[in-house]
Amino acid sequence: MDSIPNRSWLVAQTAAILRENIQAGVWQEVLPGELELCERFQVSRVTLRGALLELHHEGWFRGGQGKRRKIVREKVAKAAAAPSDRVVLLSPLALQNISTTALFWVDALRDHLAAAGYRLEFHASQACSSLHPERTLEALVRRYRPAGWVLYLSTAPVQEWFSQRALPCVISGSRHPQVELASVDVDYAATCSHAVGLLAAKGRRRLAFLMPRSGHAGNLESERGFLEAGERLKAQGVQTLVAHHDGSVPAICRTLDQLLPGPEPATGLLVAKPAHVVTAVSHLLHRGIRLPQDLSLISRDDEPILENLVPAVCRYHTDSALFARKICRRVVDLVRNGVRRPYDSRLMPSLVRGETLA
């Protein structure tokens, strides 16, 4: 099945897919015509011609401008033997579906890698989120043969597969137990522990963590930090619980409704995802819950959308440029110096004090 380029970086991505097809032997002698290629990759002729011009300058074919483009076999053979300058970012979500913050650091990572002599390619595959992604991953490794990998929103099976094969790979996120890969992530355990302390300092004693059901290691670290902090403050009357939901608006509203009634309703709320913060704030206000008079709320993560909420949301902000630089350093180090022992790099975000705390 042919890849379809994402909207961002269309010319570069189309050129990358054309290279892959040439190297894979999809076309042996000549490239198809422009109309056929436009239809095949669902891009405009302007985008396609930009990609073809890039490949022409690189020497992949001869001809053009109304003539059939003849593939240069010597170039194909040379490219197959040369070390790869490609780094593949593997994601279960398409580029247009990842968060704005993730888009920022992906774009920054692309620039940092380019400065180091590597090109970043984004590959989305929902199959990599399955319980048994082995065949999909094997096909991707054969297809791309990159210098290194970056794993985004990776599950335990994906991390374990790359770890067992000792491939040069960096996890954008936290690693699962028994996984021997480098990782770069926010220190979610420390962040959530800090949030519990903030809420307790404001006199909030019944604290809930609104969390989507997920097997991602970063979320598991978040829960651990939240509950451990609650245990340390238990003597002061602080109670902590994790309230899971499936990520949908109705499920978030139902979960909040379960936390609010009764003689001891939740008075402090930590929310894992900015999109879920929007749902939580609007639902609480709809129910007449005043923020922060009746309930204090903190967002574990930050997104530009939170800047438009009233009251202003208290949240933790991570520098996307710094995050990208750390990933780039780990990737380049692994590619140039070989696979080493696991190394975890953790960033402590800054607190943006908002009106929802108190």
C-alpha positions in Angstrom: 0.0 0.0 0.0 1.4 3.4 -1.0 2.1 6.1 1.7 0.2 9.3 1.4 2.2 12.4 2.3 1.0 14.6 5.2 0.0 18.2 4.5 3.0 19.7 6.3 6.3 19.5 4.5 4.5 18.1 1.4 7.3 18.6 -1.1 10.0 17.1 1.2 7.7 14.2 2.1 6.7 13.5 -1.5 10.4 13.5 -2.5 11.1 11.1 0.3 8.3 8.7 -0.8 9.6 8.9 -4.4 13.1 7.9 -3.2 11.7 5.0 -1.2 9.8 3.7 -4.3 12.9 4.0 -6.5 15.1 2.3 -4.0 12.6 -0.4 -3.4 12.5 -1.2 -7.1 8.8 -0.2 -7.7 10.0 1.5 -10.9 13.0 -0.1 -12.6 13.7 2.0 -15.7 11.5 5.1 -15.9 9.2 7.0 -13.6 5.4 7.1 -14.3 4.0 10.3 -15.8 3.1 13.3 -13.6 -0.6 12.7 -13.7 -0.2 9.2 -12.5 2.1 10.2 -9.7 -0.3 13.0 -8.6 -3.1 10.5 -8.5 -1.1 7.9 -6.7 0.2 10.1 -3.9 -2.8 12.5 -3.8 -0.7 15.7 -4.3 -1.0 18.6 -6.6 1.2 19.0 -9.7 3.0 21.9 -8.1 3.9 19.8 -5.1 5.0 16.9 -7.3 7.1 19.0 -9.6 8.9 20.5 -6.5 9.7 17.0 -5.3 10.8 15.8 -8.8 13.1 18.8 -9.1 14.7 17.9 -5.8 15.3 14.4 -6.9 16.6 15.6 -10.3 19.2 17.8 -8.5 20.2 14.7 -6.5 20.8 12.7 -9.6 18.1 10.1 -9.3 16.9 10.3 -12.9 17.6 12.0 -16.2 15.1 13.7 -18.4 11.9 15.6 -17.7 10.1 18.6 -19.2 7.9 16.4 -21.4 10.4 13.5 -21.6 10.3 10.2 -19.7 12.4 10.4 -16.6 14.9 7.6 -16.8 16.1 6.2 -13.4 19.9 6.3 -12.9 20.7 2.8 -11.7 24.2 3.8 -10.5 22.6 6.3 -8.1 20.2 3.6 -6.7 23.1 1.2 -6.1 25.2 3.9 -4.5 22.4 5.0 -2.2 21.8 1.4 -1.1 25.5 1.0 -0.1 25.8 4.4 1.6 25.0 5.0 5.3 21.6 6.4 5.8 21.1 10.1 6.8 17.4 9.4 7.6 15.8 9.5 11.0 12.3 8.2 11.2 9.8 9.4 13.8 7.2 6.7 14.3 3.8 7.7 15.6 0.4 6.0 16.0 -1.2 9.3 15.0 -1.1 11.1 11.8 0.8 14.5 11.8 -2.4 16.5 11.7 -3.8 14.7 14.7 -1.0 15.2 17.2 -1.1 17.9 19.7 0.1 21.5 19.0 2.9 21.2 21.5 4.1 18.0 19.8 4.0 19.7 16.5 6.3 22.4 17.9 8.9 20.0 19.1 8.7 17.8 15.9 9.3 20.9 13.8 12.2 21.9 16.0 13.6 18.4 15.9 13.6 18.5 12.2 15.7 21.7 12.2 18.1 20.4 14.7 18.7 17.1 12.9 19.1 19.0 9.6 21.8 21.1 11.2 23.5 17.8 12.2 23.3 16.4 8.7 20.2 14.2 9.1 16.7 14.5 7.7 13.6 13.7 9.7 10.8 11.7 8.2 7.4 11.3 10.0 5.6 7.9 9.7 2.2 7.3 11.1 1.0 3.7 11.7 -2.0 2.7 13.8 -0.8 -0.9 13.5 2.1 -0.1 15.7 -0.3 0.3 18.6 -1.6 -3.2 18.3 -0.7 -5.9 20.9 1.4 -7.6 18.3 3.2 -5.0 16.1 6.1 -7.3 15.1 5.3 -7.7 11.4 4.5 -4.0 10.9 7.8 -3.0 12.6 9.8 -5.5 10.6 8.4 -4.2 7.3 9.1 -0.6 8.4 12.7 -1.4 9.2 13.2 -3.1 5.8 11.5 -0.2 4.0 13.3 2.7 5.6 16.6 1.3 6.8 17.2 4.6 8.7 20.1 5.8 10.7 17.9 6.0 13.8 14.4 6.1 15.2 12.3 8.3 17.4 9.2 6.7 19.0 6.3 8.9 19.9 3.3 7.7 22.0 4.9 4.2 21.9 3.4 1.2 23.7 5.3 -1.4 25.7 5.3 -4.0 22.8 6.8 -1.4 20.4 9.5 -0.3 22.9 10.3 -3.9 23.7 10.7 -4.8 20.0 13.2 -2.0 19.4 15.0 -2.8 22.6 15.4 -6.5 21.8 17.0 -5.7 18.5 19.3 -3.0 19.9 18.4 -0.5 17.2 19.5 3.1 17.5 16.3 4.5 19.0 15.1 7.3 21.3 11.8 7.3 23.0 9.9 10.6 23.1 8.3 9.8 26.3 9.0 7.4 29.2 10.2 3.8 28.8 8.5 0.8 30.2 10.3 -1.6 32.6 12.7 -4.1 31.0 13.2 -1.7 28.0 16.8 -0.7 27.3 16.4 2.4 25.2 17.2 6.1 25.7 14.3 8.3 26.5 13.4 12.0 26.8 10.4 13.0 28.7 8.8 15.4 31.2 9.4 14.3 34.8 5.7 13.4 35.2 6.2 11.7 38.6 7.8 14.9 40.1 5.3 17.1 38.3 2.2 15.3 39.6 3.8 15.1 43.1 4.3 18.9 43.0 0.7 19.4 42.0 -0.5 17.4 45.0 1.6 19.7 47.2 0.2 22.8 45.6 -3.4 21.7 46.1 -2.8 20.6 49.7 -1.2 23.9 50.5 -4.5 25.6 49.3 -6.4 23.5 51.9 -7.7 21.0 49.4 -7.9 17.6 51.0 -9.8 15.3 48.6 -7.8 15.3 45.4 -8.6 13.5 42.1 -6.5 12.9 39.0 -8.6 12.8 35.8 -6.7 10.4 33.6 -7.5 8.6 30.3 -7.0 4.8 30.4 -3.6 4.3 28.8 -0.7 2.0 28.8 1.8 4.8 28.1 4.6 4.8 30.5 4.4 8.6 31.1 0.8 8.3 32.3 1.8 5.4 34.6 4.6 7.6 36.0 2.1 10.4 36.5 -0.2 8.2 38.5 2.7 6.9 40.6 3.9 10.4 41.5 0.3 11.6 42.3 -0.5 8.6 44.6 2.9 8.6 46.4 2.6 12.3 47.2 -0.9 11.7 48.5 0.4 8.9 50.7 3.0 11.2 52.2 0.3 13.7 53.1 -2.1 11.2 54.3 -1.5 12.2 58.0 -2.7 15.7 57.1 -6.0 14.3 55.9 -5.2 14.4 52.2 -6.9 11.7 50.1 -5.9 11.0 46.5 -7.6 8.9 43.8 -7.1 8.4 40.1 -10.3 8.7 38.1 -10.0 7.0 34.7 -12.1 7.6 31.6 -12.0 6.7 27.9 -11.2 10.2 26.6 -14.6 11.0 25.2 -16.6 14.1 26.3 -19.5 12.1 27.8 -17.1 9.8 29.8 -15.2 12.8 31.2 -18.5 14.5 32.3 -19.7 11.2 33.9 -16.5 10.8 35.7 -16.7 14.4 37.0 -20.3 13.8 38.1 -19.2 10.8 40.2 -16.5 12.9 41.9 -18.7 15.9 42.8 -21.7 14.7 44.8 -21.8 13.4 48.4 -20.6 14.7 51.8 -16.9 14.7 50.7 -16.7 15.9 47.0 -13.4 16.3 45.3 -12.0 19.8 46.0 -8.8 19.5 44.0 -8.5 18.2 40.5 -5.4 17.4 38.4 -6.2 16.8 34.7 -3.8 15.0 32.4 -4.7 16.4 28.9 -5.4 20.0 27.9 -8.3 18.9 25.7 -9.8 17.2 28.7 -9.2 20.4 30.7 -11.4 22.3 28.3 -14.2 19.7 28.8 -13.7 19.6 32.6 -13.8 23.4 33.0 -16.8 23.9 30.8 -18.7 21.0 32.5 -17.9 22.2 36.0 -19.0 25.8 35.2 -22.2 24.4 33.6 -23.0 22.6 36.8 -22.4 25.7 38.9 -19.1 24.6 40.4 -17.0 27.8 40.9 -13.3 27.7 40.1 -11.4 28.1 42.4 -13.9 28.9 45.2 -15.4 25.4 45.2 -12.7 23.4 43.4 -9.1 24.0 42.4 -7.9 22.7 39.1 -4.4 22.2 37.6 -3.5 20.9 34.1 -0.6 18.6 34.0 0.2 19.7 30.4 0.0 22.9 28.4 -1.4 23.8 25.0 -2.0 27.2 23.4 -5.8 26.6 23.7 -5.6 26.9 27.5 -4.5 30.5 27.1 -8.1 31.3 25.9 -10.0 29.8 28.8 -11.6 31.9 31.5 -10.8 31.6 34.4 -7.1 31.2 33.4 -5.9 27.6 34.0 -3.0 26.8 36.3 -0.8 24.5 34.3 2.7 23.1 33.8 4.6 24.3 30.7 7.4 22.4 28.9 9.9 24.2 26.6 9.3 22.5 23.2 12.6 23.7 21.8 14.6 22.3 24.7 12.7 19.0 24.5 13.6 18.8 20.8 17.3 19.6 21.4 17.5 16.8 24.0 16.0 14.3 21.6 18.3 15.4 18.8 21.4 15.0 21.0 20.4 11.5 22.0 19.6 10.4 18.4 22.9 11.8 17.0 24.9 10.3 19.8 23.3 6.8 19.2 23.7 7.0 15.4 27.4 8.1 15.5 28.6 6.2 18.5 26.4 3.1 18.6 23.8 1.8 21.0 24.7 2.3 24.6 23.1 1.6 27.9 19.6 3.1 28.7 19.7 6.8 29.5 16.7 8.7 30.8 16.6 12.5 30.3 13.9 14.2 32.3 12.7 17.8 32.1 10.9 19.6 34.9 8.3 21.9 33.5 7.6 25.4 34.7 4.5 26.3 36.6 2.1 28.8 35.0 0.0 30.1 37.9 -3.6 30.6 36.8 -6.8 31.5 38.5 -8.1 28.0 38.8 -5.7 27.1 41.7 -6.8 29.8 44.1 
